[in-house]
């Protein structure tokens, strides 16, 4: 499955915003610390890869049992997208909340732990 799937685009558009800055694309300024944004991106990429593999596995199994309609395929992809958004929203929010304030340094331990657990 590729990220150009029309179903993915539709379901992502329906998804609730996860946290501040999540709507920004790679390379766009979010006002957040680079190590935090790198960690968030790594977590999101890992979650997306897992989602893609699991959706493909599920759809292949369903196809083997008699086929899957376009609507069913879209529903599976939408469900997977929403699950990923819900599951990674908490670590993303925690990372962004750990960002430095007024010249403090970023809590590297929090960033490393989040990447180890979710990335």
Secondary structure, 3 states (H helix, E strand, C coil): CCCCCHHHHHHHHHCCCCCCCCCCCCCCCCCCCHHHHHHHHHHHHHHHHHHHHHHHHHHHHHHHCCCCCHHHHHHHHHHHHHHHHHHHHHHHHHHHHCCCCCCCCCCHHHHHHHHHHHC
